[in-house]
Amino acid sequence: MTFNDSSLPPVLPEDAARLAATVAGSVLLPGDAGYDDERAVFNLNHELTPAVIVVPESVTDVQAAVSFAAGQHRPVLVKTTGHQIVGSASSAVVIATHRMNDITIDAACRSVRVGAGVLWSEVIAKTTEVGLAALNGSNPTVGVSGYTLGGGLSPTLGRSQGYAADHVRSLDVVTADGELRHVTAESEPDLFWALRGGKGNFAVVTALEFDLFPVSRLYGGGLYFPGDRTADVLRAWTAWHPSTPETMVTSIAVMRMPSMPEVAEPLRGKFLVSVRIAYSGTTADGERMIEPLRAVAPAVLDTVRDMSYAEVASIHNEPTDALPYYERGIMLREFPPQAQDKLIELVGPDSETDLVMAELRALGGAWDREPKVPNAVATRGLPYSLLGVSAGPLSEEEQLKMSVANLLDGMKPWQGARRYVNNLAPDEAADAAAIYGPERYERLASIKKTYDPANMFRLNHNVMPAT
Ligand SMILES: Cc1cc2nc3c(=O)[nH]c(=O)nc-3n(C[C@H](O)[C@H](O)[C@H](O)COP(=O)(O)OP(=O)(O)OC[C@H]3O[C@@H](n4cnc5c(N)ncnc54)[C@H](O)[C@@H]3O)c2cc1C
């Protein structure tokens, strides 16, 4: 059986009250105080209107929420931050995990255990106190859970260490039957494989344990050049990065910065091409290595420096407050000169694009290697991820989508066969088979059938249970 959102009636107050009596956290119906705060998401163009929201304090609260959803034949959507929500969840039980925010570091074992609601900013603040670093993403406001379950491309250490999902040691999850399971490579090998890359399709994750690395500083930051030098900078970067060691992680972004007070003065309202640098070797080597990039053109701003790992968010310098946007990405299987020319045509100074950002991350290295315990991450062997971001209100939705489509359609001749689930837009939820590739998808679907046969966890880039 599959759930049908639209045909489900609202949750009755008496049913919500019965659920509330069994949980320590909050149970909120539309109209209740706190409901609007709990349904808020990072992307202001996306509105969640859940039938009921449960804000758990504990694993048993999560079990109660899942059992309630099963009893009412409702889907469940887990919200950490709402960076990548699929659907409005109008008939669903939304589990908002932010109160499950414990962080326990085992410095001797170089690992950390975090609750489901923990953000990267919170992990970075704690791990850097003991000279360790995790495979966090570019933006500290992103949640550890969604990011890691989707793979987790770290723009600081990923090229030498691989995906964040490759370094997960264990997960505590509540499956659709309401069972709490401690999932490791030994205890539940199939589920362990699927959760790491298959994202929120299999269970509600209540805690994750993963590796930390002895990195306390980086040579990193951004080189911001005038956008009219896009062609020179892009060609120089493309020729340069393959010769660098795996400890150098880099990306390039063509940006049309909005004229908002939130944007720092030298960049506000500017058209720029930015090269991001995160080098975990010595400062002297890093400086030497990026000399050819610094020589391409005079920079508008150069923030590349020796920095404490605690400052990593300044490398990409992304917005941290909720805002209205649309973003979508593809993987490139190659980036030859014709592709470079095309990208310059699509987003360079002579283009008419209104994208706020077109970002190309150089991958390879450990991102291509299968981890010791393989997982469902689908994008190994694809050397670039390309992301288009447009910003503006929902009233401009069509234009926002079209701007991103122009970029990604233009680069289609070089697109890789699989996709990176963390860079998918909400409206691409139907494409999971193409995202993962047929063999991987078949295995995911078979595991889904075992653990979530009724497809309770389907408000996502959905893997359907095998038939
Ligand atoms: C500004 C910005 C920067 C980013 N930078 C990077 C980056 O550097 N590298 C990268 O790889 N990605 C990056 N991302 C993408 C990011 O990884 C995804 O948006 C991810 O889904 C965010 O996870 P979340 O938990 O914060 O979001 P949410 O929107 O709360 O969750 C997204 C989905 O993840 C699943 N999920 C979340 N928590 C749980 C849980 N506890 N149990 C089960 N399923 C769960 C659910 O399906 C949920 O719908 C970035 C996104 C933004 C907006």
The ligand as a MOL file (V3000), in Angstrom:
LIG
                    3D

  0  0  0     0  0            999 V3000
M  V30 BEGIN CTAB
M  V30 COUNTS 53 58 0 0 0
M  V30 BEGIN ATOM
M  V30 1 C 23.4730 27.0690 1.3170 0
M  V30 2 C 23.6420 25.5820 1.1470 0
M  V30 3 C 24.9140 25.0170 1.1150 0
M  V30 4 C 25.0910 23.6480 0.9480 0
M  V30 5 N 26.3520 23.1170 0.9080 0
M  V30 6 C 26.5170 21.7880 0.7210 0
M  V30 7 C 27.8160 21.2040 0.6640 0
M  V30 8 O 28.8300 21.8830 0.8060 0
M  V30 9 N 27.9190 19.8770 0.4370 0
M  V30 10 C 26.8050 19.0780 0.3070 0
M  V30 11 O 26.9490 17.8660 0.1410 0
M  V30 12 N 25.5670 19.6070 0.3640 0
M  V30 13 C 25.4030 20.9320 0.5560 0
M  V30 14 N 24.1410 21.4590 0.5940 0
M  V30 15 C 22.9860 20.5840 0.3730 0
M  V30 16 C 22.5310 19.9360 1.6810 0
M  V30 17 O 23.3970 18.8800 1.9970 0
M  V30 18 C 21.1270 19.3980 1.5150 0
M  V30 19 O 20.2460 20.4790 1.3050 0
M  V30 20 C 20.6750 18.5960 2.7250 0
M  V30 21 O 19.4990 17.9120 2.3870 0
M  V30 22 C 20.4260 19.4650 3.9190 0
M  V30 23 O 20.1160 18.6700 5.0110 0
M  V30 24 P 19.2700 19.2440 6.2340 0
M  V30 25 O 19.1110 18.1330 7.1960 0
M  V30 26 O 19.8810 20.5090 6.6850 0
M  V30 27 O 17.9340 19.6430 5.4880 0
M  V30 28 P 16.4010 19.2310 5.6440 0
M  V30 29 O 15.7240 20.0110 4.5590 0
M  V30 30 O 15.9180 19.4190 7.0040 0
M  V30 31 O 16.3790 17.7100 5.2710 0
M  V30 32 C 16.3990 17.3020 3.9220 0
M  V30 33 C 15.9670 15.8700 3.8390 0
M  V30 34 O 16.9580 15.0450 4.4280 0
M  V30 35 C 16.3410 13.9400 5.0690 0
M  V30 36 N 16.6230 14.0030 6.5110 0
M  V30 37 C 17.0520 15.0660 7.2340 0
M  V30 38 N 17.2030 14.7050 8.5280 0
M  V30 39 C 16.8640 13.4080 8.6080 0
M  V30 40 C 16.8010 12.4510 9.6620 0
M  V30 41 N 17.1170 12.7670 10.9220 0
M  V30 42 N 16.3990 11.1890 9.3810 0
M  V30 43 C 16.0560 10.8280 8.1300 0
M  V30 44 N 16.0960 11.6870 7.0890 0
M  V30 45 C 16.4950 12.9550 7.3240 0
M  V30 46 C 14.8530 14.0480 4.8310 0
M  V30 47 O 14.5020 13.3390 3.6760 0
M  V30 48 C 14.6930 15.5330 4.6170 0
M  V30 49 O 13.5350 15.8520 3.9090 0
M  V30 50 C 23.9490 22.8250 0.7840 0
M  V30 51 C 22.6660 23.3880 0.8070 0
M  V30 52 C 22.4960 24.7560 0.9820 0
M  V30 53 C 21.1130 25.3210 0.9870 0
M  V30 END ATOM
M  V30 BEGIN BOND
M  V30 1 1 1 2
M  V30 2 1 2 3
M  V30 3 2 2 52
M  V30 4 2 3 4
M  V30 5 1 4 5
M  V30 6 1 4 50
M  V30 7 2 5 6
M  V30 8 1 6 7
M  V30 9 1 6 13
M  V30 10 2 7 8
M  V30 11 1 7 9
M  V30 12 1 9 10
M  V30 13 2 10 11
M  V30 14 1 10 12
M  V30 15 2 12 13
M  V30 16 1 13 14
M  V30 17 1 14 15
M  V30 18 1 14 50
M  V30 19 1 15 16
M  V30 20 1 16 17
M  V30 21 1 16 18
M  V30 22 1 18 19
M  V30 23 1 18 20
M  V30 24 1 20 21
M  V30 25 1 20 22
M  V30 26 1 22 23
M  V30 27 1 23 24
M  V30 28 2 24 25
M  V30 29 1 24 26
M  V30 30 1 24 27
M  V30 31 1 27 28
M  V30 32 2 28 29
M  V30 33 1 28 30
M  V30 34 1 28 31
M  V30 35 1 31 32
M  V30 36 1 32 33
M  V30 37 1 33 34
M  V30 38 1 33 48
M  V30 39 1 34 35
M  V30 40 1 35 36
M  V30 41 1 35 46
M  V30 42 1 36 37
M  V30 43 1 36 45
M  V30 44 2 37 38
M  V30 45 1 38 39
M  V30 46 1 39 40
M  V30 47 2 39 45
M  V30 48 1 40 41
M  V30 49 2 40 42
M  V30 50 1 42 43
M  V30 51 2 43 44
M  V30 52 1 44 45
M  V30 53 1 46 47
M  V30 54 1 46 48
M  V30 55 1 48 49
M  V30 56 2 50 51
M  V30 57 1 51 52
M  V30 58 1 52 53
M  V30 END BOND
M  V30 END CTAB
M  END
